Amino acid sequence: MPNKQSPGFSLNSKQVIVGGALIGAGAVICLAGFAVSGSALLAAVRGWVDELEEPPSVVVRRTWAQTRKATAAGARAWRDEYSTLPDTAA
């Protein structure tokens, strides 16, 4: 039986190394872009919050209190409405 060699998988290692280096460099540039953009966005948000008349935490507390009162009023109205209906179960 003769020894036949099938064509093997050929990989140009130089191209693989250059491709990996470019991917790594792109990742570093991407992270730098995220850092610069993130810091600019954070500075803009801080400036916007500083210009508000009242801090967001106060607005959230007030809105949450209004939500609780509205929920309680709705539940009370629902209970009162259904407590006055005649019992139709036979």
C-alpha positions, -999 to 999 in steps of 0.1 A, spaced: 0 0 0 16 32 -11 19 61 14 -4 88 1 -3 122 17 -34 143 14 -30 180 10 -28 195 44 -43 226 60 -19 254 52 -20 285 73 1 316 68 12 324 103 24 359 94 -11 369 83 -26 354 114 -2 373 137 -8 406 118 -46 400 120 -44 394 157 -23 425 163 -48 446 143 -77 432 163 -59 440 195 -51 475 184 -87 480 173 -99 469 207 -76 493 225 -88 522 203 -124 512 209 -119 512 247 -102 546 244 -132 559 225 -156 545 251 -136 563 278 -135 596 261 -172 595 251 -182 583 285 -164 611 303 -179 637 280 -214 622 286 -209 621 324 -197 657 324 -228 668 304 -251 649 328 -235 665 358 -239 699 343 -275 693 335 -282 680 371 -265 711 385 -288 734 365 -320 717 378 -341 736 404 -344 706 426 -324 674 426 -337 643 409 -340 624 443 -365 650 455 -385 647 423 -385 609 426 -396 610 462 -425 633 455 -436 613 425 -434 581 444 -456 596 472 -481 607 446 -481 572 431 -488 556 464 -516 580 472 -532 575 437 -529 537 441 -545 538 475 -573 560 463 -579 537 433 -580 506 454 -603 523 479 -627 534 452 -627 499 437 -635 483 471 -662 508 478 -678 503 444 -679 465 447 -689 465 483 -722 484 474 -732 460 446 -759 435 455 -748 399 459 -759 380 427 -746 346 437 -773 321 441 
